[in-house]
């Protein structure tokens, strides 16, 4: 083979070692650059490091515990160390760059940890997230050394504190975090409680800045008791102020509309024992007595026309005489009445053949009766006096006023000496109780001369019960209306219509059983019910929009129905329109909700719904919200047959989730093979039942398993008597309207196709 015939290789050998070396270094260079960038970013985001000294730091760990400001992580604890004396803990915190402003002199730091006691509940998030360092109120010059707060501040987000100091001889049941109220609004907290340098208990209050303008130099503070019992002329009252006051006590303040200057931070005020003592803030008066037996400082009240207007502050014997000096204060608005012509009388119980005076003091204690002067000179010193037998007889003679007569069917609880009240003020008394010529019981009473204009010719009198209980949502009140009322009874009167003229002497009035019956002035109306269960004469109320507007006066039966006679209060005549609606409200619990629950306490009542007609009527047909016999009257009666069923009489019948009927009876069939249920479908829904309708038991629990989910459906777990549902086939297969008395089978459960039926069934079809 010649050289020309040998194949030639024209390839070129390339040296790739240099280019391969370059690619190998690209990725390490990128990684190094990224690492450097991350380190630089982290370093650049760091703020200054600060040191905080604490007594103890439970749960604080270096590298884990955050520093939180307004809910944002603003740094992290970098080290936790003890000082050289092993008495303090030094916590170092590396702040983030955006939080560098926390490294300022005025910033406060504390350890946030859970505190769970009856009086305090804070730091609950620390149970899950762990303890943390918290900060507040940055400001001032740059600083890195801080002393942490021993306790979390009461209001950590406020930029500043406005404090008030209170002193008192005794401050029980008040501690840190006890609330402070102004006219029912919470405006601050008790910051601390301590004994000052004079050995007097003192409170430091923290008031929110939004409410500092409510404080005045005339503001008076008092302690809200956890519970209080008041027993006196106005009855027995038991009050519970709330959970806060019950657990840790509470304070309240007001200036009672008295002018004054705004208080400065740290002002010192006095703490009163109660609200009444706070109100009695007038000028200091001194009254001298020969004998002050029964008077008690901070408890004995000063009364005017039976109402307390002042309080005795102190009692001391006079060093220069045999008199007892009593210091007292009135409410400021009564100060102008205390001139040299005014008098203070010490009232104690007095019993004689002529009558009884001061009987209420057996319970409330003695009190000072104040009589204002007329045109006297200004003075702060008074000579007091006590009521003697001769003075009592003279007062009785002065009380010969306007006589009147009261009549009623029964006056067993009322006797001689019973007080007569007008809007809570005693204006007279019962002088005698006897039988008139028709042998009906009557009361002879008298109105004091100064109150005779209050007795109008159209006045209405009623008995005041010796004791009463009022209960409702959120309150329970038990009243005992004074000892005299407890022993002798009491009557009250008022005018519920426009005044006509002052009653003539010896005027005769009817005495009603209670105030609601006395207020009922309208023409009597009659309401017919099928079932009157729970109705009571002189007790059952008529209500409109939940407000009592009348009372049932008589409940009778006539021709198999209950006939109620009732009267409306003045101003509610529009409820007598001929198309008005009256329904008995009783307690009802069902799947549709709970209604009438208040009747468990207040009793059954009749709800009034006014009509639109302009004509008035005196006779109405009422209804009950619960009785099937009434709401289903003239409905469609059907029979459902089943081998066995837990359904009982009273169970509801539903169509597409709407209550349309009720089971009225359950019995065994004549051959003993089936259970027979009698149901009634309301008249307006009877057209929904067709020949081919299907009925089933819709009670109990039902479960269905779907794709990747499990669903439990409860249709009537709250219905104790069970629940029945029915469906009607679509139009072509529904059949004719069911006849009254028709029978259907009751299935134990529904079929899927029944639930899909959705026919259009016109009324009358």
Secondary structure, DSSP 4 states (H G I P E B T S, - for coil): --GGGSPP--------HHHHHHHHHHHHHHHHHHHHHHHHHHHHHEEEEEEEEES--TT--TTTPEEEETTEEEEEEEEEEE-TTSSSEEEEEEEEGGGGGGSBTT-EEEEE--EE-SS-EE-TTHHHH--EEEEE---SSB--EEE--SS--SSTT-SS-EEEEEEES---S--TT-EEEETTEEEEEEEEEEE-TTS-EEEEEEE-GGGGGG-BTT-EEEEEPSEEEEEETTEEEEEE--HHHHHH-EEEEE-TT---PBPPTTEEEEEESSHHHHH--S-EEEEEES--TT--TTT-EEEETTEEEEEEEEEEE-TTSS-EEEEEEE-GGGGGG-BTT-EEEEE--EEETTEEESTTHHHH--EEEEE--SSPPB-SEEE-EE--HHHHHHHHHHT--EEEEEE-S--TT--TT-EEEETTEEEEEEEEEEE-TTS-EEEEEEE-GGGGGG-BTT-EEEEEPSEEEEEETTEEEEEE-HHHHHHH-EEEEE--S----BPPTTEEEEEESSHHHHHB-SPPEEEEES--TT--TTTPEEEETTEEEEEEEEEEEETTEEEEEEEEBTT-GGGGBTT-EEEEE--EEETTEEESTTHHHH--EEEEE--S-SSB-SEEE-EESS-HHHHTTT-EEEEEEES-----TT-EEEETTEEEEEEEEEEE-TTSSSEEEEEEE-GGGGGG-BTT-EEEE--SEEEEEETTEEEEEESSTT-TT-EEEEE---GGGS-SBPPTT-EEEEESS--HHHHH------TT-
